[in-house]
Amino acid sequence: MVKIYTNGSIHTFDKMYPIVQSVVVDNGRFIDMGTTEDMLLQWGRQDALVIDLQGKTATPGLIESHVHIGGVALNFLNLDVTGVTSKKAMLAKIKERANILKPGEWLIGRGWDEHLFTDSTIPTLKELDHVAPHCPLFIPRICGHAALVNSKALEVCQYHPSITVPEGGTIVKDNSGQPTGLLLESATDLFTKYIPEKSYPELKNAVRQAVQFAMEKGLTSAHTNDPTFLNGLYQTYQIYDELINQEKLGLRCNLLIDYMYMNDLRESGMYAGYGNEHLQIGAIKIFADGALGRRTALLSSPYHDDPTTVGDAMMDQETLYSIVHDARMLSMPIAVHTIGDQALENVLDILDQFPAVAYRDRLIHVQVLRDELISRLVSPSRIVDIQPRFIVGDFPWVQNRLGESRIKRSYAWKTLLSAGVICAGGSDAPVEPIDPLLGIHAAVTRKAPGQEHNGWNPSEKLTMEEAIKLFTIGGAFATNEEHVKGTISRGKFADMTVYSTNIFELEHPDELLTTKIEKTIIGGEVTYESK
């Protein structure tokens, strides 16, 4: 059935027809566009379905380029302490959850951020033991690069002073050599292997909720990295296959696969692009370094506020080379977490030794830069996945981590775009909220909602159009789907996001914060509509 979406202010990002009133959809794709009068005259036959947009603004469907939908899903099942502003409040939430758990039952959570706390530092081991004395506890930080455990958890993992910690990880200890309850990076592996897996129905139902939540936020596509959340490649693909292909939830999903599952990928016969227009296999995911919050992002020179460290490489160059080599043997692109400039340099040094494959390699985060590294990112076979909302969580404290000179080339989105680097926008949810309007707001203002200043390093602000293109055109390029996504053009998937306000004509960017998603349209079908 032909559908005609009429009476809108539809920003196509197609240079041939930048703004139109109406679009015509057939078999899930755009087949025509123009004025409402012309489209009704040409296509408005008796069996056509006409949907009135009532003057609302629409763009190409929003694309989330880096998210962990599985992580968002687990927040529906576990203790969510995201946004908690004090240690006292966090401990109260932990105690409330612990009180309903049986002795020995794991208390799992996520989301604490000590930079939000107004009353001292992170909870101590003694404090965690006090509020959860009878159950092992494991609560990762918002970034996922640190976690808190209690004595019960140490007991379960059979901790002893000489325990072997995985490379790149740290069990933080006090002056007397006793654990403080804080874990960094891969030290969490010592504990996660003891945490019971959620049942398949639990995980599937939680992912269903997360997918629906993503569409409520206007997302039509998501590039999601989930095997570590959903118990491996096979179960991850099965859950998404059942939800997307069989239940036809709507959201188009591109699955990034962690490098430790490459053998499974080979044995299954899957490859980059495997699947269909709704569900595909994407790149091989690798971590090159940690995060700035715990000073584990790998820098080329010491941290400004701790000259004793430059951060941590998650693996040595030989291991990283071997992983990229194995990926290339499968003709797979890679998607590498690189926050520090030295981590980025290390990855680029290895990538330069391999020919490009059919799909673009992805450099994720790229928060700390140097000019010579920017020029190496300018390539049709490379794309940078940036998370504008990180500006909200990281400033002002990150200035002390990096110092005045380095901060000028950090979170440098305008510089990247001006240099010709292909960029896509994402949230890294559950690290930051999955709401793309919050990411667009951060890209345009470079500050947190409610802050009264001109933005952190305001020369790097993006225009509204540039910011939205990160989440449309950029997202399409990230998966080599620019021929079918990213703009509203004839022959492309009929994916659109419809807004309650004209986001291109706001008096102030803060109006984005009260803008609502009116409709999410995927393949011409309305998959979410505000009430």
ROFI-468021 format. One line per field, with one value per residue (C-alpha): residue number from 1; residue in three letters; x, y, z. Coordinates in steps of 0.5 Angstrom, whole numbers, plus 2048, in hexadecimal, padded with zeros to 3 digits. Layout:
N
resi = [NUM_...]
resn = [ala_...]
xx = [X_...]
yy = [Y_...]
zz = [Z_...]
end
This chain:
531
resi = [1_2_3_4_5_6_7_8_9_10_11_12_13_14_15_16_17_18_19_20_21_22_23_24_25_26_27_28_29_30_31_32_33_34_35_36_37_38_39_40_41_42_43_44_45_46_47_48_49_50_51_52_53_54_55_56_57_58_59_60_61_62_63_64_65_66_67_68_69_70_71_72_73_74_75_76_77_78_79_80_81_82_83_84_85_86_87_88_89_90_91_92_93_94_95_96_97_98_99_100_101_102_103_104_105_106_107_108_109_110_111_112_113_114_115_116_117_118_119_120_121_122_123_124_125_126_127_128_129_130_131_132_133_134_135_136_137_138_139_140_141_142_143_144_145_146_147_148_149_150_151_152_153_154_155_156_157_158_159_160_161_162_163_164_165_166_167_168_169_170_171_172_173_174_175_176_177_178_179_180_181_182_183_184_185_186_187_188_189_190_191_192_193_194_195_196_197_198_199_200_201_202_203_204_205_206_207_208_209_210_211_212_213_214_215_216_217_218_219_220_221_222_223_224_225_226_227_228_229_230_231_232_233_234_235_236_237_238_239_240_241_242_243_244_245_246_247_248_249_250_251_252_253_254_255_256_257_258_259_260_261_262_263_264_265_266_267_268_269_270_271_272_273_274_275_276_277_278_279_280_281_282_283_284_285_286_287_288_289_290_291_292_293_294_295_296_297_298_299_300_301_302_303_304_305_306_307_308_309_310_311_312_313_314_315_316_317_318_319_320_321_322_323_324_325_326_327_328_329_330_331_332_333_334_335_336_337_338_339_340_341_342_343_344_345_346_347_348_349_350_351_352_353_354_355_356_357_358_359_360_361_362_363_364_365_366_367_368_369_370_371_372_373_374_375_376_377_378_379_380_381_382_383_384_385_386_387_388_389_390_391_392_393_394_395_396_397_398_399_400_401_402_403_404_405_406_407_408_409_410_411_412_413_414_415_416_417_418_419_420_421_422_423_424_425_426_427_428_429_430_431_432_433_434_435_436_437_438_439_440_441_442_443_444_445_446_447_448_449_450_451_452_453_454_455_456_457_458_459_460_461_462_463_464_465_466_467_468_469_470_471_472_473_474_475_476_477_478_479_480_481_482_483_484_485_486_487_488_489_490_491_492_493_494_495_496_497_498_499_500_501_502_503_504_505_506_507_508_509_510_511_512_513_514_515_516_517_518_519_520_521_522_523_524_525_526_527_528_529_530_531]
resn = [met_val_lys_ile_tyr_thr_asn_gly_ser_ile_his_thr_phe_asp_lys_met_tyr_pro_ile_val_gln_ser_val_val_val_asp_asn_gly_arg_phe_ile_asp_met_gly_thr_thr_glu_asp_met_leu_leu_gln_trp_gly_arg_gln_asp_ala_leu_val_ile_asp_leu_gln_gly_lys_thr_ala_thr_pro_gly_leu_ile_glu_ser_his_val_his_ile_gly_gly_val_ala_leu_asn_phe_leu_asn_leu_asp_val_thr_gly_val_thr_ser_lys_lys_ala_met_leu_ala_lys_ile_lys_glu_arg_ala_asn_ile_leu_lys_pro_gly_glu_trp_leu_ile_gly_arg_gly_trp_asp_glu_his_leu_phe_thr_asp_ser_thr_ile_pro_thr_leu_lys_glu_leu_asp_his_val_ala_pro_his_cys_pro_leu_phe_ile_pro_arg_ile_cys_gly_his_ala_ala_leu_val_asn_ser_lys_ala_leu_glu_val_cys_gln_tyr_his_pro_ser_ile_thr_val_pro_glu_gly_gly_thr_ile_val_lys_asp_asn_ser_gly_gln_pro_thr_gly_leu_leu_leu_glu_ser_ala_thr_asp_leu_phe_thr_lys_tyr_ile_pro_glu_lys_ser_tyr_pro_glu_leu_lys_asn_ala_val_arg_gln_ala_val_gln_phe_ala_met_glu_lys_gly_leu_thr_ser_ala_his_thr_asn_asp_pro_thr_phe_leu_asn_gly_leu_tyr_gln_thr_tyr_gln_ile_tyr_asp_glu_leu_ile_asn_gln_glu_lys_leu_gly_leu_arg_cys_asn_leu_leu_ile_asp_tyr_met_tyr_met_asn_asp_leu_arg_glu_ser_gly_met_tyr_ala_gly_tyr_gly_asn_glu_his_leu_gln_ile_gly_ala_ile_lys_ile_phe_ala_asp_gly_ala_leu_gly_arg_arg_thr_ala_leu_leu_ser_ser_pro_tyr_his_asp_asp_pro_thr_thr_val_gly_asp_ala_met_met_asp_gln_glu_thr_leu_tyr_ser_ile_val_his_asp_ala_arg_met_leu_ser_met_pro_ile_ala_val_his_thr_ile_gly_asp_gln_ala_leu_glu_asn_val_leu_asp_ile_leu_asp_gln_phe_pro_ala_val_ala_tyr_arg_asp_arg_leu_ile_his_val_gln_val_leu_arg_asp_glu_leu_ile_ser_arg_leu_val_ser_pro_ser_arg_ile_val_asp_ile_gln_pro_arg_phe_ile_val_gly_asp_phe_pro_trp_val_gln_asn_arg_leu_gly_glu_ser_arg_ile_lys_arg_ser_tyr_ala_trp_lys_thr_leu_leu_ser_ala_gly_val_ile_cys_ala_gly_gly_ser_asp_ala_pro_val_glu_pro_ile_asp_pro_leu_leu_gly_ile_his_ala_ala_val_thr_arg_lys_ala_pro_gly_gln_glu_his_asn_gly_trp_asn_pro_ser_glu_lys_leu_thr_met_glu_glu_ala_ile_lys_leu_phe_thr_ile_gly_gly_ala_phe_ala_thr_asn_glu_glu_his_val_lys_gly_thr_ile_ser_arg_gly_lys_phe_ala_asp_met_thr_val_tyr_ser_thr_asn_ile_phe_glu_leu_glu_his_pro_asp_glu_leu_leu_thr_thr_lys_ile_glu_lys_thr_ile_ile_gly_gly_glu_val_thr_tyr_glu_ser_lys]
xx = [800_803_803_803_806_803_804_80A_811_815_81D_81F_827_826_829_824_81E_821_81A_813_80C_80B_80E_80B_80D_80C_80F_812_816_815_813_811_811_80F_809_803_7FF_803_804_7FD_7FB_800_7FF_7F9_7F5_7EF_7F4_7F9_7FA_7FB_7FE_7FE_804_800_806_80B_812_816_81D_820_81F_824_82A_82D_834_837_832_832_82A_82C_82F_829_825_828_827_81F_821_827_828_829_82C_82D_82D_82D_831_833_837_831_82C_830_831_829_827_82C_829_822_824_828_822_81E_823_825_82C_831_82C_830_82F_830_830_833_834_837_83B_83F_840_839_839_839_83B_842_845_842_840_845_845_843_83D_83B_83B_837_831_832_835_832_832_838_838_83A_839_83C_83E_83A_83F_840_848_847_843_841_841_840_843_83E_840_848_846_842_848_84D_851_858_85E_862_85C_85D_85A_858_85D_85B_857_858_855_856_859_859_860_860_85F_858_853_84E_849_84B_84D_84F_84F_850_850_849_84A_84C_844_840_841_83E_838_832_82F_828_823_822_81B_81D_822_81E_818_81D_820_819_818_81E_81D_816_819_81E_819_815_81B_81A_820_81F_825_82A_831_832_837_834_837_83B_834_830_834_838_837_832_82D_82E_82C_826_823_824_821_81B_81A_81B_81A_815_811_812_814_816_81D_822_828_830_833_83A_83E_843_84A_84A_844_847_848_840_83F_844_840_839_83B_839_83D_83C_836_833_82B_826_824_821_827_82E_835_83A_841_846_846_84C_84F_855_855_851_84D_850_84B_850_856_856_856_85D_860_866_869_867_861_861_85E_862_869_86A_866_864_85E_85E_85E_859_85E_865_866_867_861_85D_860_85E_857_857_85A_855_84F_852_853_84B_84B_848_849_84B_847_84C_84B_851_850_857_85C_861_85C_859_860_862_85B_85D_864_861_85B_860_864_85D_859_852_84C_845_843_846_84A_847_84B_847_847_84D_84D_854_858_85E_85E_862_85D_857_85A_85B_854_852_850_84A_84B_84C_846_846_840_840_83B_83A_836_83D_83E_839_83B_843_843_846_84A_84D_851_855_856_859_85C_85B_85F_85C_854_854_855_850_849_84B_845_845_84C_84B_845_849_84F_84A_84A_844_840_83A_836_834_833_837_831_830_836_832_82B_828_824_828_825_829_82F_82D_82C_833_836_833_834_83A_837_832_82B_82A_832_833_839_83B_83D_843_848_842_846_844_83D_839_833_82C_82D_834_832_82C_830_834_82E_82B_830_836_833_831_839_83B_838_839_831_832_82E_828_828_82A_826_81F_820_81C_81E_820_81D_817_81A_818_818_812_813_80E_812_816_81D_820_81D_81D_81E_823_826_823_81D_81F_81F_817_816_813_813_80C_80D_813_812_815_814_80E_80B_80A_80D_80C_807_807_800]
yy = [800_807_80C_813_817_81E_825_825_829_823_824_81F_821_81F_825_824_825_828_829_826_826_81F_818_812_80B_804_7FE_801_806_80D_80E_815_81C_823_827_824_827_823_81D_81C_81D_818_813_814_80F_80B_806_80A_80C_813_815_81C_81F_825_82A_826_826_81F_81D_817_811_812_80D_80B_80A_807_804_7FE_7FC_7F6_7FA_7FF_7F9_7F6_7FD_7FB_7F4_7F7_7FD_803_808_80D_814_813_819_817_811_811_810_80B_807_808_805_7FF_7FE_7FE_7F9_7F4_7F4_7F0_7EB_7E5_7E3_7E2_7E5_7E9_7F1_7F4_7FB_800_808_80B_811_814_81B_81C_81A_820_81D_81A_814_80D_808_805_7FD_7FE_802_7FD_7F7_7FB_7FC_7F5_7F1_7EA_7EA_7EB_7F2_7F4_7FB_7FE_806_809_809_801_802_801_7FD_7FD_7F6_7F4_7EF_7EA_7EB_7EA_7E4_7E1_7E2_7DF_7E6_7E5_7EA_7E7_7E5_7E6_7EC_7EC_7F1_7F8_7F7_7F9_7F8_7FE_7FD_802_804_7FD_7F9_7F7_7F8_7FE_7FB_7FF_7FB_7FE_7FB_7F4_7F2_7F2_7EB_7E8_7E9_7E9_7E2_7E0_7E4_7E0_7E1_7E4_7DF_7DF_7E2_7E7_7EA_7EA_7ED_7F3_7F4_7F4_7FA_7FD_7FD_800_805_807_808_80C_811_811_80C_808_805_803_800_7FC_7F8_7F3_7EC_7ED_7EF_7EA_7E4_7E3_7E4_7DE_7E0_7E8_7E6_7E2_7E7_7EC_7E7_7E6_7ED_7F0_7EB_7E7_7EC_7F2_7F7_7FC_7FE_7FD_7FA_7F9_7F4_7F6_7EF_7EF_7EC_7E6_7E4_7E4_7DC_7DC_7E0_7DC_7D6_7D9_7DB_7E2_7E8_7F0_7F1_7EA_7EB_7EF_7F7_7F6_7F2_7F2_7F0_7F6_7F7_7F3_7F7_7F8_7FC_800_803_805_80C_813_812_80D_80F_809_80C_80C_812_814_818_818_81A_821_820_819_81A_812_80F_810_80B_804_800_7FA_7F6_7F6_7F8_7F1_7EE_7F4_7F3_7EB_7ED_7F2_7ED_7E8_7EC_7EE_7E6_7E7_7ED_7F0_7F8_7F9_7FE_800_804_809_80F_811_814_80F_809_80C_80D_805_803_807_805_7FE_7FF_803_7FC_7F9_7FA_7FD_7F8_7F9_7FC_802_802_805_809_80A_810_813_818_81A_81C_81F_823_81E_818_81C_81C_814_814_817_811_80E_808_80A_80E_811_80F_815_816_81D_81C_81A_821_822_81C_81E_825_829_823_821_828_826_81F_822_829_82F_82D_826_828_82D_827_822_821_825_823_82A_829_821_823_829_825_820_81B_816_817_813_815_810_810_80A_808_806_80B_811_811_80E_814_817_81E_81E_81D_822_827_825_826_82D_830_82C_82C_829_82B_831_833_83B_83B_83B_834_830_832_836_836_82F_830_82D_830_82D_82A_827_824_820_81E_81A_816_815_816_814_80E_80B_80C_808_802_803_804_80B_809_807_80B_812_816_816_815_811_809_80A_806_80A_80C_813_816_81B_821_825_82B_82E_82C_830_837_837_83D_839_832_831_830_829_827_828_826_81F_81A_81A_814_80F_80C_806_803_807_804_808_804_80A_80F_814_814]
zz = [800_7FE_804_804_809_808_80B_80E_80F_80C_80C_808_808_800_7FC_7F7_7FB_802_805_803_805_803_802_7FF_801_7FE_800_806_801_7FF_7F8_7F7_7FB_7FA_7FC_7FF_7F9_7F4_7F8_7F9_7F2_7EF_7F5_7F8_7F5_7F9_7FC_7FF_806_808_80E_810_814_816_814_819_817_815_813_811_816_81C_81C_822_820_827_82C_831_830_834_83A_839_83A_840_844_843_847_84C_851_84D_851_84B_84D_854_857_85E_861_866_861_85D_864_865_85F_860_866_864_85E_863_868_863_861_864_867_862_85C_858_858_851_84F_84B_84A_850_84E_854_850_852_859_85E_864_864_85F_85D_862_866_867_86E_86C_867_86C_870_86B_868_86D_86B_863_85E_85B_854_851_84B_84B_845_840_842_843_84A_84F_857_85A_862_866_864_85D_85F_863_85D_858_85D_85D_861_860_85B_856_84F_84C_845_840_841_847_84E_855_859_860_866_869_86D_867_868_862_862_85E_858_852_84B_844_843_84A_84A_846_84D_84F_849_848_84F_84D_84B_844_843_840_839_83A_83F_83A_834_837_83A_833_830_835_833_82C_82D_831_82C_827_82C_82B_824_822_81C_81B_821_820_827_82A_82F_82F_836_838_835_836_82F_828_827_82C_82A_823_825_82A_824_81F_823_825_81E_819_81C_820_81C_821_81C_81E_819_81D_81B_820_822_824_829_827_82B_827_821_821_822_81C_817_819_819_812_813_811_810_80D_80E_80F_80C_80C_813_817_815_817_818_81A_81F_826_829_82F_82E_835_83B_83D_83F_846_849_845_841_83A_837_836_832_838_840_843_845_84C_84D_849_84B_846_83F_83F_83D_836_837_833_830_829_827_829_826_820_820_821_81B_817_819_818_811_80F_810_80C_812_814_81B_820_825_82C_82C_830_832_82C_82D_82C_826_823_825_821_81B_81B_81A_816_811_810_80D_807_808_807_804_80B_80E_815_81B_820_826_82B_828_82E_82E_828_825_81E_81B_81D_81A_813_813_815_80E_80A_806_80A_811_815_81C_821_826_82C_82D_833_836_837_83C_841_840_841_845_848_842_841_847_844_83D_83F_83B_835_833_835_82F_82A_82E_82D_826_822_81E_81C_81A_815_813_811_80D_812_811_818_81B_821_827_82F_831_835_83B_83C_83A_838_832_830_82A_82B_831_82D_828_82D_830_829_828_82F_832_839_83D_83D_842_842_841_83D_835_835_836_831_82D_826_826_826_820_81D_81D_816_818_81E_81B_815_81A_81C_815_80F_814_817_810_80D_814_811_80A_809_806_800_804_80A_80D_808_805_7FE_7F9_7FA_801_807_809_810_813_81A_81B_821_825_823_81D_820_81A_81C_824_828_82C_82C_833_830_82D_834_834_82D_82C_827_824_81F_81E_817_814_80D_80D_813_819_81F_824_825_82B_82E]
end
